[in-house]
């Protein structure tokens, strides 16, 4: 099984596991060995899946302001966890390919392997939920047709993205692409970098 297919299978397992209870406070049961790539991929998608549903909840026009603020804080924390996991996955690949010497004319890709994987994880969620809408009996026929058309586009995007991820890994392994990783250096969660937070600390 190629890597992208393996990742896709794990992502869908996570999505299906979440929807057994369909609740943002469900504690995940990661089926894979700690410190394995599979464990990281499952954890990554679980975070994405919970955040997907938090984003749904916070858009309820009747939500209480205090509840909305609490969810916004939770989404901020989730975004940081998501970024941390992407960087862990990139570190896993950096270690795997540490002995590979890139060719002198090796190119640098516009995104790392892990950020491409991040897009695939989100795509798994889009396809899952668009398929639900394309088959929702309570929706109008026009709605289902429109969603089916969108689902077809998402499925095509899935094939292209999985192909691209596998090609990127092949290019790194052959030395045609140099794997280079930059930390995201998010500032809004850092007390020393967010001006609102460090201004309060001085008071």
PyMOL commands that set and color helices and strands:
alter all, ss='L'
color gray80, all
select helices_A, chain A and resi 3-21+37-58+65-96+113-134+141-173+195-202
alter helices_A, ss='H'
color red, helices_A
deselect
rebuild
show_as cartoon
